[in-house]
Amino acid sequence: MSSPLSAAASLMPANAENRYEVTRADLPLSCPMPGMALWDSHPKVYLPIVDDGGESTCAYCGAHYVLRD
């Protein structure tokens, strides 16, 4: 059984990049995404991406998400 610290160490840091490529498997899209560490990030928000031309930007951190088909 892994400890919570080792599990947290395997998560991607939240808001570490300015641009993320996502796929339809990542929908519904939220920022931060489920695989990101949340403790030092902003509140989770859901972002529209499919109906917005395949791109969306988080109002909290400015992360830009691009839907890759």
Protein Blocks (a to p, Z undefined) as FASTA:
>chain_A
ZZfklmmmmpccehkbfbdcddfklpccddddfkbcfklmccdddddfklnoopacdfkl
opacdddZZ
